[in-house]
Amino acid sequence: MDNTTIALEELKQHGYRVTKQRESMVDYLGRNQHRYTAVTILDRYMRTQFPGVSHDTIYRNVKSFIEMGIVESRMQDDQIVVKLQCDFQHPHHHHFICTNCGKVIELKMCPLNY
């Protein structure tokens, strides 16, 4: 099962309806799962797909996705960036993030364990 499908199942398990908007957000993040995306870019994309959707709805969904562990988040250049969870079975994991292109590679070991 791919991470997009797992993320949508997680939504259902947490009691959320899988709306077209939520499915579109998860799909967008799934297509870009090897890079963090600024929430402002996700917001812009969503508003092109669903012109009537409010910024509040988008940001509220992002916040819920973070709390559920569907997306990973971090701060980058004073803004929140997100990506689809890359490992639903092991939420504690680390990444290598290329400073040139921004590509994210999951590390299969914990560099903090000695």
C-alpha positions as CSV (number, residue, x, y, z in Angstrom):
1,M,0.0,0.0,0.0
2,D,1.4,3.4,-0.9
3,N,1.8,6.3,1.5
4,T,-1.1,8.3,-0.1
5,T,-3.5,5.4,0.5
6,I,-2.2,4.9,4.0
7,A,-2.7,8.6,4.7
8,L,-6.3,8.5,3.5
9,E,-6.9,5.5,5.7
10,E,-5.4,7.3,8.6
11,L,-7.9,10.2,8.0
12,K,-10.8,7.7,8.2
13,Q,-9.4,6.1,11.3
14,H,-9.3,9.5,13.0
15,G,-12.9,10.1,12.2
16,Y,-12.4,12.5,9.3
17,R,-14.3,12.3,6.1
18,V,-12.2,11.9,3.0
19,T,-13.4,14.9,1.0
20,K,-12.2,15.9,-2.5
21,Q,-10.2,18.7,-0.9
22,R,-8.5,16.5,1.6
23,E,-7.8,13.9,-1.0
24,S,-6.3,16.5,-3.3
25,M,-4.0,17.8,-0.5
26,V,-2.8,14.3,0.2
27,D,-2.4,13.5,-3.5
28,Y,-0.4,16.7,-4.0
29,L,1.9,16.0,-1.1
30,G,2.2,12.4,-2.2
31,R,3.4,13.5,-5.7
32,N,6.0,15.7,-4.0
33,Q,6.9,13.3,-1.2
34,H,10.6,13.6,-1.7
35,R,10.6,17.3,-1.0
36,Y,9.2,19.6,1.7
37,T,6.6,22.0,0.3
38,A,5.9,25.4,1.9
39,V,2.3,25.6,3.2
40,T,1.9,28.8,1.2
41,I,2.6,26.9,-2.0
42,L,0.2,24.1,-1.0
43,D,-2.4,26.8,-0.2
44,R,-1.9,28.4,-3.7
45,Y,-2.2,25.0,-5.4
46,M,-5.4,24.1,-3.4
47,R,-7.0,27.5,-4.3
48,T,-6.4,26.8,-8.0
49,Q,-8.1,23.4,-7.7
50,F,-10.9,24.6,-5.4
51,P,-11.3,28.4,-5.9
52,G,-13.9,28.7,-3.2
53,V,-11.8,27.1,-0.4
54,S,-10.7,29.4,2.3
55,H,-7.1,29.8,3.6
56,D,-8.4,28.9,7.1
57,T,-9.8,25.5,5.8
58,I,-6.5,24.7,4.1
59,Y,-4.4,25.7,7.2
60,R,-6.8,23.9,9.6
61,N,-6.4,20.7,7.5
62,V,-2.6,21.0,7.4
63,K,-2.6,21.4,11.2
64,S,-4.9,18.3,11.6
65,F,-2.7,16.3,9.2
66,I,0.4,17.2,11.3
67,E,-1.3,16.3,14.6
68,M,-2.4,12.9,13.1
69,G,1.1,12.2,11.7
70,I,-0.1,12.2,8.1
71,V,2.4,14.9,7.2
72,E,5.8,15.8,8.6
73,S,6.6,19.5,9.2
74,R,9.5,21.7,10.0
75,M,10.5,25.3,9.8
76,Q,12.5,26.5,6.8
77,D,13.4,30.1,6.2
78,D,10.8,31.3,8.8
79,Q,7.9,29.4,7.2
80,I,6.3,26.0,7.8
81,V,7.1,23.3,5.2
82,V,5.4,20.0,5.0
83,K,5.7,16.6,3.3
84,L,3.7,13.4,3.3
85,Q,4.8,11.0,6.1
86,C,7.4,8.7,4.5
87,D,7.2,6.0,7.1
88,F,3.9,5.4,8.8
89,Q,5.3,2.3,10.7
90,H,8.2,4.2,12.2
91,P,7.2,7.8,13.0
92,H,10.6,8.5,14.6
93,H,13.0,8.7,11.7
94,H,15.5,11.0,10.2
95,H,16.2,12.6,6.9
96,F,19.0,13.8,4.8
97,I,17.9,17.0,3.0
98,C,20.1,18.2,0.1
99,T,20.9,21.8,0.5
100,N,21.2,22.3,-3.3
101,C,18.0,20.7,-4.6
102,G,15.9,20.1,-1.4
103,K,15.4,16.4,-2.1
104,V,14.6,14.4,1.0
105,I,16.0,11.0,1.6
106,E,14.9,8.9,4.6
107,L,17.7,7.5,6.7
108,K,17.1,3.9,7.6
109,M,19.1,4.2,10.8
110,C,19.0,6.6,13.7
111,P,22.2,8.7,13.8
112,L,21.5,9.6,17.4
113,N,21.7,6.0,18.7
114,Y,25.2,5.3,19.7
